[in-house]
Amino acid sequence: MSRPNEPNRRTVIAKRSPTAPVETDEIRALARATGYAVVAERTQVGPADPGTVFGAGTVDELATLARTNAADCVVVDDTLTPSQHCSLESAMPDGTTVIDRYRLVLERFEQGADTRRAQLQVELARLQYELPRLIESADEGLLNAQTEKGSPVYDVRDRIDHLRSTLEELPDPADQFRSRRRESGFDLVTIAGYTNAGKSTLLRRLADDLSLAAADERPPDRRAEDSATVADRLFETLETTTRRVTIDGRPVLATDTVGFVDELPHDLVESFSSTLSEAAAADVVVLVVDASEPPEQVRERLAVSLEVLEAQGVDDDRIVPALNKVDRLSRRERARRCSLAEAVLPTAAAEPIPVSVRERHNLESLREAVRARLPEAHLTRRLPNCDETMSLVSRAYDRTTVDAVDYDGDEVTLTCRGRPSVIEQLRAAADRIAPRPDRGE
């Protein structure tokens, strides 16, 4: 097994693809983000070998690369079966471990898990991954002989059972937070999409209390939950980060979520269920797409993101797609990306909005699209000019969009709009002040 969290391990990247070219940019970025120093790579075009994924010649070359570059590790950009893992690792020089894409992603998650629940979830995912590999590498007769006395395999199984029981007993803080937000009358907006698409930067642009300048000046040891990070690192956001945003005078809580990557194992993502469930609970999901990527990659990543949102129960009419980084594109390429997105998006979703978060281009259009998708109710009420009414008006300013407050002698007319549950609370409070409702309401 690999040694997670050990920085600057010398690493060889290995990737196979049925067709050329074989792209390694993302796996390199993921390895660097996890603390690996990539010293070499070897790619192969062709069908997968059932025993070792790569052909015998490529396996020999990987072993040579590992030896000549004094590599501690070979990272395979694929999901290896237990037998493939054992075969590959046995072909490498002594002391050189082999990890696959799943294990690398798991290490990155392990580094970013800073709550007890997340740490237990990651440990569970890691042990479930390691168990079949332990079984594959162990001597079956020895396992049978040690059944009564115990062995690493049985220890892992016991730990998995214990972790599952512990997690079932722990309350889910995400459910508690969402309930409090709802009770406070806040609309919920989730920012979702692939990692490095610009989600954290968008949150900074929208938030009432944050700016990119402030982010650049923050101390290097500032905890992740204090502020969304804008660094170009995969899985920089592992726990949800929420900030207050005011849209057309209406208070909204926007949440940045863990970014997707290609072939991200869904059972691993589920270990951060609070991150994904933010999308399911949201009134609006802003789906951020890096439009500067090649058209086919944009199409594929948009389709995968939509599948993930659908699996979480997000209705199509709650999705607002934002095509980010259009400042890197010509006018013709921008139009092409928009047409491509329109062909992939469900008809109920909002039209794709080309934006540049860094350059602040077209963010107002994005705000308007989000605003149009928020649930809304209206209230117009004529009330006596008294302390209770002034308190009600103050609450309306805090929790809704106030269109008008008109003073006419001993009466005050309040006109506001906002979340239906909040409007109902204000209407009930108005009824207590003036029991006979205004016919104009």
VODOPA-710033 format. One record per residue: residue number from 1; y, z, x of N, C-alpha, C in turn. Coordinates in steps of 0.05 Angstrom, whole numbers, always signed. Each point is the difference from the previous one (the first is absolute). Example, Ala and Ser with C-alpha at 12.3 -4.5 7.8 and 13.67 -1.06 7.14 Angstrom:
% VODOPA-710033
1|-114|+156|+264|+24|+0|-18|+24|+0|+18
2|+21|-14|-7|+24|+1|+16|+22|+14|-15
This chain:
% VODOPA-710033
1|-24|+0|+17|+24|+0|-17|+25|+0|+17
2|+22|-9|-11|+25|-1|+15|+13|+27|+0
3|+21|+2|+17|+14|+25|+2|+28|-3|-12
4|+3|+6|-26|+26|-4|-13|+22|+16|+12
5|+24|-11|-2|+24|+14|+8|+4|+2|+30
6|-18|-12|+16|+3|+0|+29|+18|-24|+7
7|+24|+4|+10|+19|-22|+3|-7|-18|+24
8|+9|-25|-3|-1|-20|+22|-28|-5|+11
9|-19|+0|-17|-27|-8|+8|+0|-30|+5
10|-12|-9|+22|-1|-28|+7|-20|-14|-18
11|+9|-21|-13|-16|-12|-22|-2|-30|+2
12|-23|-10|-7|-5|-29|-2|-2|-7|-30
13|+15|-19|-9|-1|-9|-28|-21|-22|-3
14|-17|+1|-20|-20|-21|-6|+2|-8|-29
15|+1|-26|-4|+2|-10|-28|-15|-27|-3
16|-13|-3|-22|-14|-25|-6|+11|-10|-27
17|+1|-27|-2|+9|-13|-24|-16|-26|-4
18|-7|-7|-24|-15|-25|-4|+17|-25|+6
19|+26|+3|+0|+17|-23|+6|+22|+7|+19
20|+10|-19|+15|+22|+4|+18|+27|-4|-14
21|+22|+12|+9|+1|+19|+23|-8|+28|-9
22|-7|+16|+19|-8|+28|-5|+25|+18|+6
23|+12|+11|-21|+25|+16|+3|-7|+28|+7
24|+13|+11|+20|-4|+28|+9|+25|+17|-2
25|+22|-11|-10|+25|+15|+0|-3|+27|-14
26|-12|+0|-25|-1|+25|-15|-18|+21|+13
27|-24|-8|+9|-18|+19|+12|+12|+11|+26
28|+15|-16|+15|+14|+10|+23|+21|+21|-8
29|+15|-7|-21|+21|+19|-9|-12|+26|-10
30|-22|-2|-14|-14|+24|-10|-10|+17|+23
31|-12|-13|+20|-10|+15|+23|+23|+14|+15
32|+22|-15|+4|+23|+13|+14|+11|+23|-16
33|+2|-3|-27|+10|+21|-16|-17|+25|+1
34|-26|-4|+5|-19|+22|+1|-1|+13|+28
35|+13|-12|+19|+1|+12|+27|-17|-13|+20
36|-9|-25|-5|-17|-15|+19|+17|-19|+16
37|-7|-3|+26|+13|-20|+17|-18|-25|+2
38|+8|-22|-12|-16|-24|-1|+2|-14|+27
39|-22|-2|+14|+0|-12|+27|-12|-28|+1
40|-15|-8|-21|-13|-26|-1|-10|-5|-28
41|-6|-26|-5|-12|-6|-26|-19|-24|+4
42|-19|-1|-19|-19|-23|+0|-5|-7|-29
43|+4|-26|-7|-4|-9|-27|-23|-21|+0
44|-11|-3|-24|-22|-19|-3|+3|-14|-27
45|-4|-26|+0|+0|-16|-25|-29|-7|-7
46|-8|+6|-24|-27|-7|-9|-11|+21|-18
47|-24|-5|-10|-13|+19|-18|-7|+26|+14
48|-2|+22|-16|-6|+26|+11|-30|+2|+8
49|-5|+12|+22|-28|+7|+8|-8|+25|-15
50|-23|-1|-14|-7|+24|-16|-6|+24|+17
51|-7|-3|+26|-6|+23|+16|+23|+13|+14
52|+19|-17|+9|+22|+11|+16|+27|-12|-9
53|+2|-15|-21|+24|-13|-10|+7|-24|+18
54|+1|+5|+26|+6|-21|+20|-25|-12|+12
55|+2|-24|+11|-23|-11|+14|-5|+14|+26
56|-24|-4|+11|-8|+14|+25|+19|-5|+23
57|+10|-25|+2|+19|-6|+21|+26|+15|-3
58|+10|+2|-24|+25|+15|-5|-4|+30|+5
59|-23|+11|-7|-6|+28|+5|+0|+5|+30
60|-12|-18|+16|+0|+3|+29|+29|-1|+11
61|+16|-18|-11|+28|-2|+9|+16|+25|-7
62|-5|+11|-23|+13|+25|-7|-7|+23|+19
63|-25|+1|+7|-9|+20|+19|+14|-4|+27
64|+2|-25|+9|+14|-6|+25|+29|+7|-1
65|+13|-7|-22|+29|+7|-4|+3|+30|+1
66|-17|+15|-14|+2|+29|+0|-3|+11|+28
67|-19|-11|+15|-5|+10|+27|+23|-6|+19
68|+9|-25|+0|+21|-8|+19|+27|+12|-6
69|+4|+7|-26|+26|+11|-7|-1|+31|-3
70|-23|+11|+8|-4|+30|-2|+7|+9|-28
71|-11|-14|-21|+6|+6|-28|-17|+24|-9
72|+13|+17|-15|-15|+23|-12|-13|-8|-27
73|+11|-22|-12|-7|-6|-27|+1|-30|-6
74|-17|-9|-18|+1|-27|-11|+5|+2|-30
75|+22|-11|-9|+7|+1|-28|-8|-27|-13
76|-18|+1|-20|-10|-24|-13|+15|-2|-27
77|+14|-23|-4|+15|-4|-25|-19|-10|-21
78|-18|+18|-8|-20|-6|-21|-12|+27|-8
79|-15|+0|-22|-14|+24|-8|-29|-2|+9
80|-8|+17|+19|-27|-1|+12|-20|+16|-16
81|-24|-10|-3|-21|+17|-11|-9|+20|+21
82|-14|+21|-7|-9|+19|+20|-17|-14|+22
83|-18|-18|-8|-16|-13|+21|+16|-19|+18
84|+20|-14|-11|+18|-16|+16|+16|+17|+19
85|+9|+22|-9|+16|+18|+17|-17|+10|+24
86|-25|+8|-6|-17|+11|+21|-7|-23|+20
87|-5|-24|-10|-8|-22|+18|+23|-8|+18
88|+24|-1|-11|+24|-7|+16|+6|+21|+21
89|-1|+25|-9|+7|+22|+19|-20|+2|+22
90|-25|-5|-6|-21|+1|+21|+4|-22|+21
91|+13|-22|-8|+5|-22|+18|+24|+3|+17
92|+17|+20|-5|+24|+5|+15|-6|+18|+24
93|+19|+0|+20|-4|+18|+23|-1|+29|-9
94|-13|+17|+16|-1|+29|-6|+28|+11|-3
95|+4|+16|-20|+26|+12|-5|+19|-16|-16
96|-8|-25|-7|+17|-17|-17|-10|+1|-29
97|+16|+11|-18|-8|+2|-28|+9|-25|-15
98|-12|-3|-24|+6|-23|-18|+8|+12|-26
99|+23|-9|-10|+8|+8|-27|+8|-25|-16
100|-4|+2|-26|+7|-23|-17|+26|+5|-13
101|+8|-20|-17|+26|+2|-13|+2|+25|-18
102|-21|+6|-14|+0|+23|-18|+6|+25|+16
103|-14|+4|+22|+3|+24|+16|+28|+2|+12
104|+11|-23|+8|+27|+0|+11|+21|+8|-21
105|-3|-11|-24|+18|+8|-22|-4|+30|-6
106|-24|+9|+0|-5|+28|-5|+14|+18|+20
107|-1|-8|+26|+14|+16|+20|+30|+1|-5
108|+11|-23|-8|+29|-1|-6|+7|+19|-24
109|-17|+0|-20|+4|+18|-22|-3|+29|+9
110|-19|+5|+18|-5|+27|+9|+25|+11|+15
111|+13|-17|+15|+24|+8|+14|+23|+7|-19
112|+1|-13|-23|+22|+3|-18|-4|+20|-22
113|-24|+11|-2|-6|+19|-22|+11|+27|+7
114|+21|+9|-14|+12|+25|+7|+2|+20|-23
115|-17|-4|-20|-5|+21|-20|-29|+7|+0
116|-7|+24|-9|-28|+8|+1|-18|-18|-16
117|+10|-9|-24|-16|-17|-17|-5|-27|+15
118|+20|-11|+11|-3|-26|+14|-18|+3|+24
119|+2|+22|+15|-17|+5|+23|-30|+2|-8
120|-5|+14|-22|-27|+2|-10|-11|-27|-10
121|+18|-16|-13|-8|-26|-9|-7|-19|+23
122|+16|+1|+21|-6|-17|+23|-26|+9|+14
123|-4|+26|+2|-24|+10|+12|-25|-9|-15
124|+3|+1|-27|-22|-9|-17|-6|-30|+5
125|+21|-16|+0|-4|-29|+5|-12|-5|+27
126|+8|+15|+20|-11|-4|+27|-29|+7|+2
127|-8|+23|-13|-28|+8|+1|-18|-19|-16
128|+11|-10|-22|-16|-19|-15|-4|-26|+15
129|+20|-7|+17|-3|-23|+17|-20|+5|+22
130|+1|+23|+12|-16|+6|+24|-29|+6|-7
131|-6|+10|-24|-27|+8|-7|-21|-22|+4
132|+4|-23|-12|-21|-21|+4|-2|-9|+29
133|+21|+3|+16|-2|-8|+28|-15|+22|+16
134|+4|+25|-8|-16|+21|+13|-30|-5|-6
135|-6|-7|-25|-28|-4|-7|-11|-24|+15
136|+16|-21|+3|-9|-24|+13|-6|+5|+30
137|+16|+17|+12|-3|+5|+29|-20|+22|+6
138|-8|+15|-20|-19|+23|+5|-29|-9|-1
139|-17|+15|+12|-29|-5|+0|-11|+11|-26
140|-13|-18|-16|-9|+8|-27|-20|+23|+1
141|-19|-1|+20|-19|+21|+2|+12|+27|+7
142|+21|-1|+17|+15|+24|+7|+14|+11|-24
143|+11|-17|-17|+14|+9|-24|-20|+15|-18
144|-24|-12|-4|-19|+13|-17|-9|+27|+11
145|-2|+2|+26|-8|+25|+12|+21|+21|-2
146|+25|-9|-2|+22|+20|-1|+10|+5|-28
147|-13|-10|-20|+9|+3|-27|+4|+29|-7
148|-20|+17|+8|+2|+28|-7|+20|+15|+17
149|+3|-8|+26|+17|+14|+18|+29|-10|-1
150|+4|-24|-10|+26|-11|-1|+5|-20|+23
151|+19|-18|-3|+6|-20|+20|+29|-9|-6
152|+12|-16|+18|+27|-10|-6|+1|-15|-27
153|-21|-15|-7|+1|-14|-25|+1|+19|-24
154|-16|+20|+1|+0|+19|-23|+25|+17|+0
155|+11|+6|+24|+26|+14|+1|+22|-17|-13
156|+0|-26|+5|+20|-17|-11|-3|-1|-31
157|-25|-3|-9|-5|+0|-29|+10|+25|-13
158|-5|+23|+12|+9|+25|-11|+31|+1|-1
159|+12|-9|+21|+30|+0|+1|+11|-19|-21
160|-12|-23|-5|+9|-18|-20|-1|+13|-28
161|-22|+14|-5|-3|+14|-26|+22|+21|-3
162|+5|+15|+22|+20|+21|-1|+28|-12|-5
163|+6|-22|+14|+26|-12|-4|+4|-10|-28
164|-20|-12|-11|+2|-10|-28|+6|+23|-19
165|-14|+22|+3|+4|+23|-17|+28|+12|+3
166|+9|+1|+25|+27|+11|+5|+21|-17|-12
167|-2|-26|+3|+20|-19|-11|+1|+1|-31
168|-24|+3|-12|+0|+2|-29|+14|+25|-10
169|+0|+21|+16|+13|+25|-9|+30|+0|+6
170|+9|-16|+18|+28|+0|+7|+17|-14|-22
171|+22|+11|-8|+17|-14|-19|+13|-24|+13
172|+4|-21|-16|+13|-24|+10|+30|+4|-2
173|+14|+3|+23|+29|+5|-2|+15|-24|-12
174|-11|-24|+3|+14|-23|-11|+3|+2|-30
175|-21|+10|-14|+2|+3|-29|+22|+21|-7
176|+1|+22|+15|+20|+20|-5|+28|-11|+4
177|+4|-15|+22|+26|-11|+6|+9|-19|-22
178|-19|-17|-9|+7|-20|-21|+8|+14|-26
179|-15|+21|-7|+7|+14|-24|+28|+12|+1
180|+7|+12|+23|+26|+11|+3|+22|-21|-1
181|-5|-23|+12|+19|-22|-1|+5|-9|-29
182|-22|-3|-14|+2|-9|-28|+16|+20|-17
183|-7|+26|+5|+14|+21|-15|+30|+0|+6
184|+7|-8|+25|+28|+0|+8|+14|-25|-10
185|-15|-19|-12|+13|-23|-12|+4|-23|+19
186|-13|+0|+24|+3|-21|+19|-19|-23|-6
187|+11|-25|+2|-17|-23|+1|-14|-1|+27
188|-24|-12|+1|-15|-1|+25|-3|-29|+9
189|+7|-6|+24|-2|-27|+12|-17|+2|+25
190|-21|-16|+2|-16|+0|+24|+5|-26|+16
191|+2|+3|+26|+4|-23|+18|-27|-5|+14
192|-13|-23|-6|-26|-6|+10|-1|-26|+15
193|-22|-5|+14|-3|-25|+14|-12|+4|+27
194|-3|-22|+15|-12|+1|+26|+17|+16|+20
195|-14|+11|+20|+14|+15|+20|+18|-19|+16
196|+23|+10|+8|+21|-15|+15|+13|-22|-17
197|-3|+2|-27|+14|-19|-17|+30|+8|-4
198|+6|+25|+7|+27|+10|-3|+4|+21|-22
199|-22|+14|-8|+1|+19|-22|+17|+24|+7
200|-5|+12|+24|+16|+24|+8|+29|-7|+4
201|+6|-23|+10|+28|-8|+4|+13|-4|-27
202|-14|-11|-20|+11|-4|-26|+6|+27|-13
203|-18|+20|+4|+5|+26|-11|+26|+12|+11
204|+5|-5|+26|+25|+10|+12|+24|-14|-11
205|-2|-26|-5|+23|-14|-12|+6|+9|-28
206|-20|+8|-15|+4|+7|-28|+8|+30|-4
207|-10|+17|+19|+3|+29|-4|+29|+9|+0
208|+5|+20|-17|+27|+11|-2|+8|+15|+26
209|-19|+12|+14|+6|+19|+21|-9|-9|+28
210|-8|-26|+2|-10|-9|+26|+13|-26|+7
211|+2|-5|+26|+9|-26|+10|-15|-7|+25
212|+0|-26|+7|-15|-8|+24|+13|+12|+25
213|+26|+3|+0|+14|+12|+23|-9|+29|+4
214|-2|+14|-23|-9|+28|+2|-29|+1|+10
215|-16|-20|-8|-28|+0|+10|-2|-4|+30
216|+17|-18|+10|+0|-5|+29|+9|+24|+16
217|+16|+18|-12|+11|+22|+15|-17|+26|-3
218|-21|-1|-17|-15|+25|-5|-16|+8|+25
219|-5|+26|+4|-15|+9|+23|-27|-12|+0
220|-12|-5|+24|-26|-13|+1|-23|+16|-11
221|+4|+27|-3|-22|+16|-10|+3|+6|-30
222|+18|-15|-13|+3|+4|-29|-25|-6|-15
223|-9|+17|-17|-25|-4|-14|+2|-24|-19
224|-24|-13|-5|+0|-24|-16|+9|+5|-28
225|-7|+23|-11|+7|+4|-28|+30|+5|-4
226|+14|+6|+21|+29|+4|-2|+15|-26|-3
227|-12|-22|+8|+14|-25|+0|-19|-23|+4
228|+4|-21|-15|-17|-24|+3|+7|-14|+26
229|-21|-8|+14|+4|-11|+27|+2|-30|-3
230|+17|-12|+17|+4|-29|-1|-11|-13|+25
231|-14|+14|+17|-11|-11|+24|-21|-21|-7
232|-4|-20|+18|-19|-22|-4|-27|+9|+8
233|-12|+18|-16|-27|+11|+7|-17|-1|-25
234|-25|-9|+3|-18|-1|-23|-7|+28|-9
235|+0|+4|-27|-6|+26|-12|+19|+22|+9
236|+25|-7|+4|+20|+21|+7|+3|+19|-23
237|-3|-10|-25|+3|+16|-23|-28|+6|-11
238|-11|+24|+4|-26|+7|-10|+2|+18|-24
239|+18|+19|+1|+5|+16|-24|+24|-12|-14
240|+1|+4|-26|+22|-11|-16|+27|+12|+8
241|+21|-16|+0|+27|+9|+6|+17|-7|-24
242|+13|+19|-12|+16|-5|-25|+29|+7|+4
243|+17|-17|-10|+29|+5|+2|+13|-7|-27
244|+22|+14|-6|+16|-6|-24|+16|-25|+4
245|-1|-17|-21|+15|-25|+0|+15|-1|-26
246|+25|-9|+0|+16|-3|-24|+3|-30|-5
247|-10|-9|-23|+2|-28|-8|+15|-2|-26
248|+23|-13|+1|+18|-2|-23|+5|+27|-13
249|+5|+20|+17|+6|+27|-10|-24|+15|-9
250|-24|-11|+3|-24|+13|-10|-16|+12|+24
251|-7|+26|-1|-15|+12|+22|-29|-10|+0
252|-9|-9|+23|-27|-10|+4|-12|+13|+25
253|-26|+6|+0|-13|+9|+24|-17|-23|+10
254|+6|-9|+24|-14|-22|+13|-19|+10|+21
255|-24|-10|+1|-21|+10|+18|-10|-23|+17
256|+0|+4|+26|-12|-18|+19|-30|+7|+4
257|-17|-20|+1|-29|+6|+1|-12|-11|+25
258|-26|+7|+5|-14|-11|+23|-2|-30|-3
259|+4|-14|+22|-1|-29|+0|-29|-10|+1
260|-4|-23|-13|-26|-13|+2|-2|-16|+26
261|-24|-4|+10|-5|-19|+21|-24|-17|-8
262|-4|-23|+13|-23|-17|-7|-26|+15|+3
263|-17|-3|-20|-27|+11|+1|+0|+31|+2
264|+21|+12|-10|+0|+30|+0|-21|+10|-19
265|-19|+16|+10|-22|+10|-17|+11|+16|-23
266|-8|-7|-24|+11|+13|-24|-8|+29|-2
267|-25|+7|+10|-8|+28|-1|+17|+17|+19
268|+10|-13|+21|+17|+15|+18|+27|+4|-12
269|+11|-21|-13|+25|+3|-14|-1|+22|-21
270|-23|+2|-13|-3|+19|-22|+2|+29|+11
271|-5|+4|+26|+3|+26|+11|+30|+9|+0
272|+17|-19|-4|+29|+6|-4|+7|-7|-29
273|-16|+12|-18|+3|-8|-29|+28|+7|-10
274|+13|+20|+11|+27|+7|-10|+19|-23|+5
275|-3|-14|+23|+17|-22|+6|-3|-23|-20
276|-25|-7|-5|-5|-22|-19|+6|+8|-29
277|-5|+24|-7|+4|+9|-28|+30|+1|-6
278|+17|+0|+20|+29|-2|-5|+6|-26|-15
279|-14|-21|+8|+5|-26|-13|-9|+1|-29
280|-23|+12|-5|-11|+2|-28|+19|+16|-18
281|+14|+20|+11|+17|+17|-16|+28|-11|-3
282|+7|-21|+16|+28|-9|+1|+8|-16|-24
283|+26|+1|-6|+11|-16|-21|+3|-29|+10
284|+7|-3|+25|+4|-26|+13|-13|+1|+28
285|-14|-21|+7|-10|-3|+27|+14|-24|+14
286|+15|+6|+21|+12|-21|+16|-20|-9|+21
287|-10|-24|-3|-20|-11|+18|+14|-16|+22
288|+1|+12|+24|+15|-13|+22|-19|-18|+16
289|+9|-24|+5|-16|-20|+14|+17|-11|+23
290|-13|-3|+24|+14|-11|+23|+0|-31|-3
291|+22|-10|-10|+1|-29|-5|+2|-17|+25
292|+5|+13|+23|+3|-15|+25|-27|-8|+11
293|-22|+11|-11|-26|-8|+10|-8|-28|-9
294|-20|-12|+11|-8|-27|-8|-8|+0|-30
295|+5|-23|-14|-4|-1|-29|-28|+9|-9
296|-21|-8|+14|-27|+8|-8|-4|+30|+2
297|+12|+12|+20|-2|+29|+4|+15|+14|-22
298|+24|-10|-7|+15|+11|-22|-15|-1|-26
299|-13|-23|-5|-15|-3|-25|-24|+20|+0
300|-14|+2|+22|-24|+17|+1|+8|+30|-3
301|+21|+8|+14|+7|+28|-1|+12|+8|-27
302|+14|-19|-12|+11|+6|-27|-23|+3|-20
303|-20|-18|+3|-23|+2|-18|-16|+26|+3
304|-4|+8|+26|-14|+25|+5|+15|+24|-11
305|+26|+0|+4|+17|+22|-10|-2|+2|-30
306|+1|-22|-14|-2|-1|-29|-28|+11|-9
307|-21|-6|+15|-26|+10|-7|-1|+31|+3
308|+12|+10|+21|+0|+29|+4|+16|+14|-22
309|+23|-12|-7|+16|+12|-22|-15|-1|-27
310|-13|-22|-5|-16|-2|-25|-22|+21|+0
311|-13|+4|+23|-21|+20|+1|+10|+28|-5
312|+26|+4|+6|+12|+27|-5|+11|+2|-28
313|-3|-20|-17|+9|+1|-27|+29|-6|-4
314|+13|-15|+19|+28|-7|-3|+2|-25|-18
315|+15|+3|-21|+4|-23|-18|+17|-21|+13
316|-5|-25|-6|+14|-23|+12|+30|+2|-5
317|+8|+9|-24|+29|+0|-6|+15|+22|+14
318|-14|+17|+16|+14|+21|+16|+5|-10|+28
319|-9|-24|+8|+2|-9|+27|+26|-16|+5
320|+15|+8|+21|+23|-15|+8|-5|-9|+29
321|-5|-26|+5|-6|-9|+27|+25|-6|+16
322|+1|+10|+25|+23|-4|+17|-10|-15|+25
323|+10|-25|+4|-7|-16|+23|+19|+7|+22
324|-8|+16|+19|+17|+11|+20|+1|-18|+25
325|+20|+5|+17|+4|-14|+26|+7|-30|-3
326|+13|-7|-23|+7|-28|-4|+22|-9|+19
327|+13|+19|+14|+21|-8|+19|-13|-15|+23
328|-26|+1|+4|-14|-14|+21|-9|-28|-9
329|+6|-8|-24|-9|-25|-11|+23|-19|-6
330|-5|-26|+1|+19|-19|-9|+1|+0|-31
331|+21|-12|-11|+3|-1|-29|-25|-14|-13
332|-10|-21|+13|-23|-14|-10|-25|+19|+0
333|-4|+15|+22|-23|+17|+1|+3|+24|-19
334|+24|+9|-5|+3|+21|-21|-9|-10|-27
335|+8|-24|-7|-8|-11|-26|-30|-4|-1
336|-12|-7|+22|-29|-4|+1|-14|+26|-5
337|+9|+22|+13|-12|+26|-4|+2|+9|-29
338|+23|-4|-12|+4|+8|-28|-19|-15|-18
339|-3|-26|+4|-18|-16|-16|-29|+9|+3
340|-7|+6|+25|-27|+10|+6|-5|+26|-15
341|+19|+19|+2|-3|+26|-13|-2|-3|-31
342|+16|-18|-11|-1|-4|-29|-27|-10|-9
343|-13|-16|+17|-27|-10|-7|-21|+21|+1
344|+4|+21|+17|-20|+21|+3|+5|+24|-20
345|+25|+6|-5|+7|+23|-16|-8|-4|-30
346|-8|+22|-13|-6|-1|-28|+26|-6|-16
347|-3|-13|-23|+23|-9|-15|+17|+24|-9
348|-12|+23|-5|+16|+23|-10|+16|+13|+22
349|-5|-5|+25|+15|+12|+22|+28|-12|+1
350|+18|+15|+13|+27|-11|+3|-1|-24|+19
351|+21|-17|-1|+2|-22|+18|+3|+10|+29
352|-12|-14|+20|+3|+9|+28|+29|-1|+9
353|+8|+21|+14|+28|+2|+8|+2|-2|+30
354|+12|-21|+11|+3|-2|+29|+21|+19|+11
355|-8|+17|+19|+19|+20|+11|-3|+1|+30
356|+20|+11|+13|-2|+9|+27|+10|+29|+1
357|-19|+18|+2|+6|+28|-1|+18|+8|+24
358|-6|-10|+23|+16|+6|+24|+29|-10|-3
359|+3|-24|-10|+26|-12|-3|+14|+7|-26
360|-13|+16|-17|+10|+8|-26|+4|-24|-19
361|-15|-22|+4|+4|-24|-16|-15|+3|-26
362|+14|-4|-22|-10|-2|-27|-13|+26|-10
363|+7|+23|+11|-11|+25|-9|+10|+8|-28
364|+24|-10|-7|+10|+6|-27|-17|-13|-21
365|-9|-24|+6|-18|-14|-19|-27|+15|-3
366|-9|+12|+22|-24|+16|-1|+4|+25|-17
367|+23|+13|+4|+6|+23|-16|+1|-7|-30
368|+12|-22|-6|+3|-9|-28|-28|-5|-12
369|-18|-12|+16|-27|-6|-10|-15|+26|-6
370|+3|+19|+18|-13|+26|-4|+12|+13|-25
371|+26|+0|-2|+14|+12|-23|-10|-12|-27
372|-4|-26|+0|-8|-14|-24|-29|+8|-9
373|-16|+10|+19|-27|+7|-6|-4|+30|-7
374|+20|+16|+3|-2|+28|-6|+0|+4|-30
375|-16|+18|-10|+0|+6|-29|+27|+13|-8
376|+10|-7|-23|+27|+9|-7|+3|+6|-30
377|+15|+20|-5|+8|+7|-28|+30|+5|+1
378|+13|-1|-24|+29|+3|-2|+7|+24|-18
379|+23|+12|+5|+10|+22|-16|+30|-3|-3
380|+9|+1|-25|+29|+3|-6|+3|+23|-20
381|+16|+20|+8|+2|+23|-18|+28|+11|+1
382|+11|+6|-24|+26|+12|-3|-4|+30|-3
383|+13|+16|+17|-5|+29|+2|+26|+15|+0
384|+0|+25|-7|+24|+16|+2|+8|+5|+29
385|+25|+1|+5|+10|+5|+27|-2|+30|+6
386|-23|+7|+13|-5|+29|+6|-15|+2|+26
387|-5|+25|+9|-13|+4|+25|-29|-12|+0
388|-14|+3|-23|-27|-11|-1|+0|-30|+3
389|+19|-13|-12|+2|-29|+3|+6|-8|+29
390|+18|+14|+13|+7|-6|+28|-25|+3|+18
391|-16|+20|-6|-25|+4|+15|-19|-23|-5
392|-1|-10|-25|-17|-23|-7|+9|-25|+15
393|+27|-4|+0|+11|-23|+14|-7|+1|+30
394|+2|+24|+11|-7|+3|+29|-29|-7|+5
395|-18|+8|-18|-28|-6|+3|-4|-30|-2
396|+14|-13|-18|-2|-29|-3|+9|-14|+25
397|+21|+9|+13|+9|-13|+25|-21|+4|+22
398|-14|+23|+0|-19|+5|+21|-26|-16|-4
399|-7|-7|-25|-27|-10|-5|-1|-27|-14
400|+23|-11|-7|+1|-26|-13|+23|-17|+10
401|+2|-24|-11|+24|-17|+5|+19|+5|-23
402|+23|+12|+5|+20|+5|-21|+19|-23|-2
403|-1|-13|-23|+17|-23|-4|+28|+7|-9
404|+3|+23|-15|+26|+8|-9|+0|+29|-10
405|+22|+14|+5|+5|+26|-12|+29|-2|-11
406|+2|-1|-26|+26|-3|-14|+8|+26|-13
407|+25|+9|+6|+10|+25|-11|+20|-7|-22
408|-4|+11|-24|+17|-5|-23|+6|+26|-14
409|+21|+14|+10|+6|+26|-12|-22|+20|+4
410|-11|+10|-22|-21|+20|+2|-28|-11|+2
411|-2|-26|+5|-26|-13|+1|-3|-15|+27
412|-26|-2|+8|-7|-16|+24|-23|-19|-8
413|+3|-25|+8|-21|-19|-5|-13|-8|+26
414|-26|+6|+3|-15|-6|+24|-18|-25|-5
415|+1|-19|+18|-17|-23|-1|-14|-3|+27
416|-27|+1|+0|-15|-1|+25|-27|-14|-5
417|-13|-6|+22|-26|-13|-1|-16|+10|+24
418|-26|+0|-4|-17|+10|+21|-29|+1|-8
419|-16|+15|+15|-28|+3|-5|-5|+11|-28
420|-18|-12|-16|-3|+9|-28|-5|+30|-3
421|-16|+12|+18|-6|+29|-3|+26|+16|+5
422|+17|-9|+18|+25|+14|+5|+19|-3|-23
423|+2|-24|-11|+17|-4|-24|-9|+17|-23
424|-26|+3|-3|-10|+17|-22|+8|+29|+4
425|+0|+9|+25|+8|+28|+6|+30|+3|-6
426|+16|-20|+8|+29|+2|-6|+5|-1|-30
427|-15|-17|-14|+3|-2|-29|-6|+27|-13
428|-21|+13|+9|-8|+26|-11|+22|+21|+5
429|+11|-1|+24|+22|+19|+7|+24|-6|-17
430|+6|-26|-5|+23|-7|-17|-4|+10|-28
431|-25|-2|-10|-6|+9|-27|+5|+30|-3
432|-5|+15|+22|+5|+29|-2|+30|+6|+0
433|+16|-17|+12|+29|+3|+0|+12|-9|-27
434|-9|-23|-9|+10|-12|-25|-24|-9|-16
435|-12|+17|-17|-25|-6|-14|+0|-26|-16
436|+22|-9|-10|+0|-25|-16|+5|-23|+19
437|-20|-18|+5|+4|-22|+19|+20|-20|-10
438|+13|-12|+19|+20|-21|-5|-14|-24|-11
439|+10|-11|-22|-13|-24|-12|+1|-24|+19
440|+19|+0|+19|+3|-22|+18|-21|+0|+22
441|-17|+21|+2|-19|+2|+22|-23|-20|-4
